[in-house]
Amino acid sequence: MNNHNLKVKFLDLAVPDEDRHLLLAAIDRVLKHGRLINGPEVMELERELAIRTHRNHAVAVGSGTVALYLALRALNVGKGDEVITSSMSVAATANAIALTGAVPVFADLRKDLNLDPDSVEKLITRQTKALVPVHWTGRVCQIHEIVDIGKRHNVPVIEDASQAFGAELSGRPAGSFGDLACFSMNSMKVFGACGEAGAIVCNDEKTRELVTTLRHNGLKNREICTDVSLNARMDTIQAAILLQRLAKHEEVIQRRIEIANFYNERLNNCEFLPSEARNRRDIFYTYTIQVDDRDGLMEFMNQKGIETKIHHPVLLPNQPAYQPASGEWEVASHLVQRMLSIPVHEKLTTEAVAYIVKQINAFTKKASQA
Ligand SMILES: *Cc1c(COP(=O)(O)O)cnc(C)c1O
């Protein structure tokens, strides 16, 4: 096989022809009925999301960031409070906490890049008002343990399930475990819109009502503003697109799992491979390996035309915005030097996947002999 010139993109957001026609038809229906905000597609999407996350309610919002912010507001988190979250996440997770006026406290990780429950429990104080575990890489974290910790200390749990729509643990879906859960459906996510989108899921009607008020400038009805908030509604067009994407979500997950299994079986000398355990289903938002010479491997892959990424090179507690940061992140500091995300998106060809394996194995073999 001569694959000199193979170029492998980390992500490919261009929409293939057959999907494009479906999306255009869905958008056209919205343009015709004209309910561009809070249209029937938004309500249909909310019903679907609630069913698929085993919840009573879902509230569609404009992004994953506002989903987290409004979920925290619904729990009355604010000034003087602390919220414990993962030291490894996107800025959005910590920003949502900080924007309420609360202080984000960063817990350490297990080797699978997800939260270490012991670290979470150690960081609980009288000020702790919520726990925000992240299901990083599209794998449900040790959520049973974290929910137990929350119960023991009487602290509610909000899952940041942004990367994990469709992931499962013990037959239960991501988003079904905490008091509330939040999703991002921005265009890079495995379940993504053609732009920005997010959702909050919950069980009680009071929370649904409050979040629905908060997502529309705190307006209880057309004229009465009961809460200081912002505009965080989802466009009907994005909801219509997401309904089309939802119909194909299972297919997308299956292809990602197939690629991940191929990597699991064939990659050599990588210390950690996110293998599929029996009681869980990971959806592989990212497939992240850990190697000693990470920067060397990244450069080597780049020379071979394969795009890789580090998700993310700066830990949240090291971000300038959250100084001085509190918590503990020793394991995370080690992992962040070694991790590399390789392409795992559903549009990869079998040839590309084999090419990626071949190049990584060539590099790690040389490294192990050096
Ligand atoms: C994507 C993401 C978010 C933010 O979602 P947006 O829709 O981009 O605002 C929050 N948390 C995690 C873990 C994410 O991956």
The ligand as a MOL file (V3000), in Angstrom:
LIG
                    3D

  0  0  0     0  0            999 V3000
M  V30 BEGIN CTAB
M  V30 COUNTS 15 15 0 0 0
M  V30 BEGIN ATOM
M  V30 1 C -17.7830 21.4140 24.6360 0
M  V30 2 C -17.7460 21.3890 26.1000 0
M  V30 3 C -18.3430 22.3870 26.8970 0
M  V30 4 C -18.8590 23.6820 26.3370 0
M  V30 5 O -19.8560 23.5620 25.4250 0
M  V30 6 P -20.1630 24.7280 24.3590 0
M  V30 7 O -21.3810 24.2000 23.6970 0
M  V30 8 O -18.9830 24.8240 23.4590 0
M  V30 9 O -20.4220 25.9740 25.1050 0
M  V30 10 C -18.3520 22.2220 28.2710 0
M  V30 11 N -17.7900 21.1450 28.8480 0
M  V30 12 C -17.1770 20.1900 28.1250 0
M  V30 13 C -16.5810 19.0220 28.8300 0
M  V30 14 C -17.1150 20.2880 26.7330 0
M  V30 15 O -16.4780 19.3370 26.0330 0
M  V30 END ATOM
M  V30 BEGIN BOND
M  V30 1 1 1 2
M  V30 2 1 2 3
M  V30 3 2 2 14
M  V30 4 1 3 4
M  V30 5 2 3 10
M  V30 6 1 4 5
M  V30 7 1 5 6
M  V30 8 2 6 7
M  V30 9 1 6 8
M  V30 10 1 6 9
M  V30 11 1 10 11
M  V30 12 2 11 12
M  V30 13 1 12 13
M  V30 14 1 12 14
M  V30 15 1 14 15
M  V30 END BOND
M  V30 END CTAB
M  END
